[in-house]
Amino acid sequence: MNKKKARLRVNNLLDRCQDCPIKPTKVESVSHVEAVCNGCTVYQELLQLGKFLGTEKKKGVGKVPKALDLSVGEYFSLKKKGLKEKEIAEIKGVTKQRIYNWKYARREELNKAKCEDTGITDIVLMDVAAERVRQEMKWGKQRHSDGDWLKILVEEVGEVAQAMQINQGWGKSSDASDQYKELIHVAAVAVSMAEQIKEGQST
């Protein structure tokens, strides 16, 4: 595991801590955290990742990074005010990537949330953003030639076609079957391609 993936894993684990029913409501000391969390596998993994990232040398042994205190309702409320992910991250004192990781971890809850000002387009774009996070967590930052990008994109489009066939009662059992999910994959790949082009234009 490289350090980028380790940091992403730390963020995901901290988001899981938010749902813990026995988490300390107020951290008084490192020993207080250890007393409550020492038997937790998530806490133990955080400690191991801390050692790997050199956290203990830089910030003190056993220090737990700040958890993201953000509810789905609060997130929608901030979005209704016109705030972007970067601005929400600044308010919460975390990185923008933490906000994206939080959104990915709660994508189903976000999709089901009833918010009058959240239209269907916003929900779809949120799913595309979540898929981009999942892609980077799995593959890292992808940069390819135009030809290789086209192969990846066409493969994803082919899976959309497979899902369409399944919906018509055709195809094989091994074919992709979730048309919406496959369309989100296509859109996310296209976004990744566009990001690479935009980077090239800015250099």
C-alpha positions as CSV (number, residue, x, y, z in Angstrom):
1,M,0.0,0.0,0.0
2,N,1.4,3.4,-1.0
3,K,0.9,6.5,1.2
4,K,-1.9,8.0,-0.9
5,K,-4.0,4.8,-0.5
6,A,-3.1,4.7,3.2
7,R,-4.4,8.3,3.7
8,L,-7.6,7.4,1.8
9,R,-8.0,4.3,4.0
10,V,-7.5,6.5,7.2
11,N,-10.3,8.8,6.0
12,N,-12.6,5.9,5.3
13,L,-12.0,4.5,8.8
14,L,-12.6,7.8,10.5
15,D,-15.9,8.1,8.7
16,R,-16.8,4.7,10.1
17,C,-15.9,6.0,13.5
18,Q,-18.6,8.6,13.2
19,D,-21.3,5.8,13.3
20,C,-19.7,4.1,16.4
21,P,-22.2,4.0,19.3
22,I,-19.5,4.0,21.9
23,K,-17.1,6.7,20.5
24,P,-15.9,9.2,23.1
25,T,-18.1,12.4,22.9
26,K,-15.2,14.4,24.3
27,V,-11.5,13.4,23.9
28,E,-9.8,14.3,27.1
29,S,-6.4,12.6,26.4
30,V,-4.8,9.9,24.3
31,S,-5.2,7.4,27.2
32,H,-8.9,8.2,27.3
33,V,-9.2,7.2,23.6
34,E,-7.1,4.1,24.2
35,A,-9.3,3.1,27.1
36,V,-12.5,3.3,25.0
37,C,-11.2,2.2,21.6
38,N,-8.3,-0.2,22.3
39,G,-10.4,-3.3,21.5
40,C,-11.7,-1.9,18.2
41,T,-10.3,-3.3,15.0
42,V,-10.8,0.0,13.3
43,Y,-8.8,1.8,16.0
44,Q,-6.0,-0.8,15.7
45,E,-5.9,-0.4,11.9
46,L,-5.7,3.4,12.4
47,L,-2.7,3.0,14.7
48,Q,-1.0,0.7,12.1
49,L,-1.6,3.2,9.3
50,G,-0.4,6.0,11.6
51,K,2.9,4.1,12.0
52,F,3.1,3.6,8.2
53,L,2.6,7.2,7.5
54,G,5.0,8.4,10.2
55,T,2.2,10.1,12.1
56,E,3.6,9.1,15.5
57,K,7.0,10.8,14.8
58,K,5.4,14.0,13.6
59,K,2.3,14.5,15.7
60,G,2.7,12.3,18.8
61,V,2.2,8.6,19.5
62,G,-1.4,7.4,19.2
63,K,-2.9,10.8,18.3
64,V,-6.2,10.3,16.4
65,P,-6.8,12.6,13.4
66,K,-9.9,14.8,13.6
67,A,-13.1,13.0,12.6
68,L,-15.5,14.5,10.2
69,D,-18.6,15.8,12.1
70,L,-21.1,16.2,9.2
71,S,-24.7,14.8,8.9
72,V,-26.5,14.3,5.6
73,G,-29.0,17.0,6.6
74,E,-26.3,19.5,7.4
75,Y,-24.6,18.7,4.1
76,F,-27.8,19.4,2.1
77,S,-28.3,22.6,4.2
78,L,-24.8,23.9,3.3
79,K,-25.3,23.0,-0.4
80,K,-28.6,24.9,-0.4
81,K,-26.6,27.9,0.6
82,G,-24.5,27.5,-2.5
83,L,-21.4,26.2,-0.8
84,K,-19.0,24.0,-2.7
85,E,-17.2,20.9,-1.3
86,K,-14.0,23.0,-0.8
87,E,-15.9,25.6,1.2
88,I,-17.6,22.9,3.3
89,A,-14.2,21.3,4.0
90,E,-12.9,24.6,5.2
91,I,-15.8,25.0,7.6
92,K,-15.3,21.5,8.9
93,G,-11.5,21.9,9.2
94,V,-10.8,18.9,6.9
95,T,-9.5,18.4,3.3
96,K,-11.8,18.5,0.3
97,Q,-10.9,14.8,-0.3
98,R,-12.4,14.0,3.1
99,I,-15.7,15.5,2.0
100,Y,-15.6,13.4,-1.2
101,N,-14.8,10.2,0.8
102,W,-17.6,11.0,3.2
103,K,-20.0,11.4,0.2
104,Y,-18.9,8.1,-1.2
105,A,-19.3,6.3,2.1
106,R,-22.9,7.7,2.4
107,R,-23.9,7.6,-1.3
108,E,-27.0,5.5,-0.7
109,E,-28.2,7.7,2.2
110,L,-27.5,10.8,0.2
111,N,-29.5,9.4,-2.8
112,K,-32.5,8.6,-0.6
113,A,-32.4,11.9,1.3
114,K,-35.5,14.0,0.8
115,C,-34.4,17.5,0.0
116,E,-36.7,19.9,-1.9
117,D,-33.9,21.8,-3.6
118,T,-32.1,18.6,-4.7
119,G,-33.2,17.6,-8.2
120,I,-32.6,14.4,-10.1
121,T,-29.6,16.0,-11.9
122,D,-27.9,16.8,-8.7
123,I,-28.3,13.2,-7.5
124,V,-26.9,11.8,-10.7
125,L,-23.9,14.1,-10.6
126,M,-23.4,13.2,-7.0
127,D,-23.2,9.5,-8.1
128,V,-20.7,10.4,-10.8
129,A,-18.5,12.2,-8.2
130,A,-18.7,9.2,-5.9
131,E,-17.7,6.9,-8.7
132,R,-14.7,9.1,-9.4
133,V,-13.6,8.7,-5.8
134,R,-14.1,4.9,-6.0
135,Q,-12.0,4.7,-9.2
136,E,-9.1,6.6,-7.7
137,M,-9.3,4.5,-4.5
138,K,-9.1,1.4,-6.6
139,W,-6.7,2.4,-9.4
140,G,-5.0,5.5,-8.3
141,K,-4.8,8.6,-10.5
142,Q,-5.1,7.3,-14.1
143,R,-3.3,9.0,-17.0
144,H,-3.4,7.4,-20.4
145,S,-3.0,8.1,-24.1
146,D,-6.0,9.0,-26.1
147,G,-6.1,5.6,-27.6
148,D,-6.0,3.8,-24.3
149,W,-8.7,6.1,-22.9
150,L,-10.9,5.3,-25.9
151,K,-10.5,1.6,-25.2
152,I,-11.6,2.1,-21.5
153,L,-14.5,4.3,-22.5
154,V,-15.8,1.9,-25.2
155,E,-15.5,-1.0,-22.8
156,E,-17.7,0.9,-20.3
157,V,-20.2,1.8,-23.1
158,G,-20.3,-1.9,-24.1
159,E,-21.4,-2.8,-20.5
160,V,-24.2,-0.3,-20.9
161,A,-25.3,-2.1,-24.0
162,Q,-25.1,-5.4,-22.1
163,A,-27.4,-4.0,-19.4
164,M,-29.8,-2.9,-22.0
165,Q,-29.9,-6.4,-23.5
166,I,-30.5,-7.9,-20.1
167,N,-33.5,-5.5,-19.6
168,Q,-34.8,-6.8,-23.0
169,G,-34.4,-10.4,-21.9
170,W,-31.4,-11.0,-24.1
171,G,-27.7,-11.5,-23.3
172,K,-25.9,-13.8,-20.9
173,S,-26.0,-14.2,-17.2
174,S,-22.4,-12.9,-17.0
175,D,-23.3,-9.6,-18.7
176,A,-23.6,-6.4,-16.8
177,S,-27.2,-5.9,-15.6
178,D,-27.5,-2.5,-13.9
179,Q,-28.0,0.1,-16.7
180,Y,-27.9,3.1,-14.4
181,K,-24.7,2.0,-12.6
182,E,-23.0,1.3,-16.0
183,L,-24.0,4.8,-17.3
184,I,-22.5,6.3,-14.1
185,H,-19.2,4.4,-14.9
186,V,-19.2,5.8,-18.4
187,A,-19.7,9.4,-17.1
188,A,-17.0,9.0,-14.5
189,V,-14.5,7.7,-17.1
190,A,-15.3,10.7,-19.3
191,V,-14.8,13.0,-16.4
192,S,-11.4,11.4,-15.7
193,M,-10.5,11.9,-19.4
194,A,-11.6,15.6,-19.2
195,E,-9.5,16.1,-16.0
196,Q,-6.4,15.0,-17.8
197,I,-7.1,17.3,-20.8
198,K,-7.7,20.2,-18.4
199,E,-4.4,19.5,-16.6
200,G,-2.6,19.6,-19.9
201,Q,-4.2,22.9,-20.8
202,S,-3.1,24.5,-17.5
203,T,0.6,23.5,-17.9
